[in-house]
Amino acid sequence: MTMCRTRLRHTPVSLPV
């Protein structure tokens, strides 16, 4: 669960998607 959140923060492309 926490890994998914950290990955989103590292990936700026996943934020807007």
BATI-71564 format. One line per field, with one value per residue: residue in one letter; x, y, z of N, C-alpha, C, O in turn. Coordinates in steps of 0.001 Angstrom, whole numbers, always signed. Layout:
BATI-71564
rest	c(a, ...)
n.c1	c(X, ...)
n.c2	c(Y, ...)
n.c3	c(Z, ...)
ca.c1	c(X, ...)
ca.c2	c(Y, ...)
ca.c3	c(Z, ...)
c.c1	c(X, ...)
c.c2	c(Y, ...)
c.c3	c(Z, ...)
o.c1	c(X, ...)
o.c2	c(Y, ...)
o.c3	c(Z, ...)
//
This chain:
BATI-71564
rest	c(m, t, m, c, r, t, r, l, r, h, t, p, v, s, l, p, v)
n.c1	c(+844, +1849, +3947, +2865, +2011, +4361, +5494, +3901, +4486, +7077, +6789, +5875, +4192, +2191, +640, -1002, -2413)
n.c2	c(-1211, +1254, +1355, +1775, +4366, +5744, +5312, +6673, +9236, +9423, +9164, +11528, +11378, +9687, +11023, +13088, +11436)
n.c3	c(+0, +893, -800, -3302, -3069, -2769, -5180, -6938, -6209, -6999, -9666, -11856, -13945, -13353, -11609, -12875, -14517)
ca.c1	c(+0, +2734, +4839, +2111, +1947, +5715, +5780, +3168, +5208, +8308, +6397, +5048, +3261, +1064, -177, -2017, -3198)
ca.c2	c(+0, +2435, +1332, +2375, +5827, +6288, +5184, +7780, +10489, +9401, +9280, +12704, +11061, +8948, +11995, +13688, +10363)
ca.c3	c(+0, +987, -1971, -4421, -2838, -2997, -6628, -7579, -5902, -7805, -11082, -12111, -15039, -12765, -10863, -13749, -15159)
c.c1	c(+878, +3640, +4149, +2115, +3321, +6017, +5094, +3929, +6469, +7989, +5416, +4005, +2017, +122, -1314, -2923, -4366)
c.c2	c(+1260, +2511, +2020, +3905, +6443, +6281, +6360, +9088, +10558, +9582, +10441, +12440, +10360, +9900, +12567, +12631, +9982)
c.c3	c(+0, -242, -3159, -4290, -3152, -4497, -7355, -7380, -6769, -9292, -11277, -13200, -14490, -12024, -11710, -14360, -14261)
o.c1	c(+672, +4046, +4783, +2212, +3412, +6720, +5663, +3998, +6868, +8807, +4249, +3049, +937, -1057, -2472, -4077, -5152)
o.c2	c(+2189, +3594, +2753, +4628, +7527, +7156, +6951, +9929, +11634, +10083, +10335, +13200, +10427, +9599, +12528, +12911, +9101)
o.c3	c(-781, -664, -3917, -5282, -3729, -5002, -8272, -8277, -7214, -10064, -10897, -13348, -15078, -11842, -11294, -14684, -14611)
//
